[in-house]
């Protein structure tokens, strides 16, 4: 998989799904970690309402 990850640009959702990464929608590849380019860093907006965060059921 390391050979499939470009070092020149961030991956679009279509690109990272094409190399086999599976996760829910809304994630964005946001950073290339130069010391370890095989590590992909993703982020997404928090969608849980503030009043529900940190509460246990």
N, CA, C and O of each residue as an XYZ file, in Angstrom:
228
protein
N       0.817     -1.192      0.000
C       0.000      0.000      0.000
C       0.862      1.258      0.000
O       0.459      2.281     -0.554
N       2.025      1.197      0.605
C       2.914      2.366      0.662
C       3.213      2.889     -0.734
O       3.286      4.101     -0.936
N       3.385      2.010     -1.680
C       3.700      2.429     -3.047
C       2.523      3.133     -3.719
O       2.710      3.851     -4.701
N       1.317      2.932     -3.201
C       0.125      3.541     -3.787
C      -0.136      4.951     -3.275
O      -0.933      5.684     -3.860
N       0.526      5.334     -2.192
C       0.292      6.645     -1.579
C       1.254      7.669     -2.182
O       2.466      7.552     -1.995
N       0.737      8.672     -2.902
C       1.620      9.684     -3.485
C       2.219     10.584     -2.406
O       1.583     10.848     -1.385
N       3.419     11.042     -2.635
C       4.080     11.952     -1.696
C       3.961     13.400     -2.145
O       4.452     14.308     -1.474
N       3.307     13.613     -3.283
C       3.267     14.949     -3.872
C       1.986     15.720     -3.594
O       1.952     16.940     -3.753
N       0.928     15.022     -3.179
C      -0.343     15.710     -2.943
C      -1.206     14.925     -1.961
O      -0.983     13.737     -1.726
N      -2.189     15.610     -1.396
C      -3.157     14.960     -0.522
C      -4.150     14.194     -1.385
O      -4.462     14.601     -2.504
N      -4.638     13.089     -0.854
C      -5.553     12.250     -1.615
C      -6.983     12.771     -1.532
O      -7.442     13.195     -0.471
N      -7.672     12.733     -2.652
C      -9.103     13.029     -2.647
C      -9.820     11.799     -2.095
O      -9.224     10.726     -2.000
N     -11.077     11.944     -1.736
C     -11.827     10.792     -1.224
C     -11.852      9.666     -2.257
O     -11.722      8.495     -1.901
N     -12.015     10.009     -3.506
C     -12.033      9.002     -4.568
C     -10.699      8.251     -4.619
O     -10.686      7.033     -4.797
N      -9.587      8.957     -4.467
C      -8.267      8.319     -4.506
C      -8.043      7.390     -3.322
O      -7.577      6.267     -3.512
N      -8.365      7.832     -2.083
C      -8.090      6.959     -0.951
C      -9.037      5.777     -0.898
O      -8.664      4.718     -0.393
N     -10.255      5.928     -1.406
C     -11.156      4.769     -1.491
C     -10.657      3.786     -2.552
O     -10.794      2.574     -2.384
N     -10.085      4.294     -3.633
C      -9.582      3.432     -4.710
C      -8.416      2.555     -4.261
O      -8.197      1.486     -4.832
N      -7.664      2.991     -3.245
C      -6.559      2.154     -2.762
C      -6.986      1.262     -1.595
O      -6.153      0.604     -0.972
N      -8.291      1.245     -1.306
C      -8.815      0.291     -0.339
C      -9.119      0.807      1.049
O      -9.461      0.018      1.930
N      -9.008      2.100      1.276
C      -9.318      2.647      2.598
C     -10.835      2.757      2.723
O     -11.504      3.303      1.846
N     -11.366      2.231      3.828
C     -12.807      2.261      4.073
C     -13.087      2.977      5.386
O     -12.561      2.597      6.432
N     -13.902      3.998      5.331
C     -14.364      4.707      6.523
C     -15.609      5.497      6.146
O     -15.920      5.647      4.965
N     -16.312      5.997      7.140
C     -17.549      6.726      6.875
C     -17.261      7.995      6.073
O     -16.123      8.459      6.000
N     -18.309      8.538      5.479
C     -18.149      9.745      4.674
C     -17.831     10.942      5.553
O     -18.162     10.965      6.739
N     -17.192     11.921      4.965
C     -16.883     13.152      5.676
C     -15.428     13.281      6.100
O     -15.019     14.342      6.571
N     -14.641     12.225      5.943
C     -13.227     12.275      6.306
C     -12.423     12.916      5.184
O     -12.725     12.727      4.006
N     -11.400     13.673      5.557
C     -10.542     14.377      4.597
C      -9.089     14.057      4.927
O      -8.669     14.169      6.079
N      -8.320     13.656      3.906
C      -6.877     13.463      4.066
C      -6.280     14.861      4.133
O      -6.300     15.595      3.145
N      -5.742     15.236      5.308
C      -5.379     16.641      5.515
C      -3.894     16.920      5.680
O      -3.500     18.085      5.725
N      -3.057     15.894      5.770
C      -1.646     16.178      6.028
C      -0.770     15.009      5.597
O      -1.148     13.847      5.743
N       0.398     15.333      5.068
C       1.420     14.327      4.768
C       2.450     14.397      5.885
O       3.032     15.451      6.141
N       2.667     13.279      6.539
C       3.621     13.208      7.655
C       4.988     12.831      7.072
O       5.271     11.651      6.862
N       5.830     13.832      6.811
C       7.100     13.615      6.111
C       7.992     12.520      6.700
O       8.547     11.732      5.934
N       8.155     12.434      8.019
C       9.023     11.372      8.543
C       8.496      9.965      8.245
O       9.277      9.022      8.123
N       7.170      9.826      8.129
C       6.570      8.520      7.872
C       5.435      8.681      6.864
O       4.267      8.709      7.252
N       5.763      8.788      5.567
C       4.742      9.076      4.557
C       3.712      7.965      4.377
O       2.687      8.176      3.729
N       3.970      6.790      4.939
C       2.992      5.701      4.843
C       1.840      5.884      5.836
O       0.847      5.159      5.771
N       1.966      6.847      6.753
C       0.899      7.138      7.710
C       0.012      8.227      7.117
O       0.474      9.329      6.821
N      -1.273      7.901      6.949
C      -2.217      8.857      6.385
C      -2.990      9.517      7.518
O      -3.510      8.832      8.399
N      -3.066     10.825      7.499
C      -3.752     11.576      8.548
C      -5.078     12.101      8.007
O      -5.117     12.801      6.994
N      -6.158     11.754      8.696
C      -7.500     12.155      8.291
C      -8.155     12.962      9.398
O      -7.810     12.823     10.572
N      -9.101     13.804      9.014
C      -9.884     14.562      9.991
C     -11.306     14.673      9.467
O     -11.567     14.484      8.279
N     -12.223     14.984     10.382
C     -13.603     15.274      9.998
C     -14.220     16.170     11.057
O     -13.720     16.252     12.178
N     -15.294     16.833     10.705
C     -15.986     17.697     11.656
C     -16.684     16.839     12.704
O     -17.182     15.755     12.402
N     -16.714     17.331     13.925
C     -17.447     16.658     14.986
C     -18.927     16.929     14.760
O     -19.340     18.078     14.604
N     -19.718     15.866     14.743
C     -21.141     16.027     14.452
C     -22.032     15.738     15.656
O     -23.255     15.842     15.552
N     -21.447     15.381     16.788
C     -22.219     15.112     17.997
C     -22.569     16.438     18.669
O     -21.687     17.276     18.857
N     -23.829     16.647     19.034
C     -24.190     17.889     19.726
C     -23.395     18.058     21.019
O     -23.091     17.077     21.698
N     -23.063     19.284     21.353
C     -22.258     19.567     22.543
C     -22.832     18.947     23.808
O     -22.082     18.435     24.639
N     -24.144     18.983     23.966
C     -24.742     18.477     25.197
C     -24.615     16.957     25.344
O     -24.783     16.435     26.446
N     -24.324     16.244     24.261
C     -24.185     14.787     24.336
C     -22.741     14.332     24.472
O     -22.491     13.180     24.826
N     -21.793     15.210     24.198
C     -20.376     14.834     24.266
C     -19.961     14.554     25.695
O     -20.285     15.313     26.608
N     -19.247     13.467     25.884
C     -18.704     13.146     27.192
C     -19.669     12.436     28.115
O     -19.263     11.978     29.183
N     -20.934     12.328     27.741
C     -21.899     11.615     28.581
C     -21.860     10.134     28.246
O     -21.778      9.752     27.078
N     -21.919      9.312     29.266
C     -21.969      7.871     29.071
C     -23.404      7.406     29.234
O     -24.152      7.933     30.057
N     -23.776      6.415     28.440
C     -25.148      5.878     28.525
C     -25.315      4.985     29.714
O     -26.401      4.451     29.937
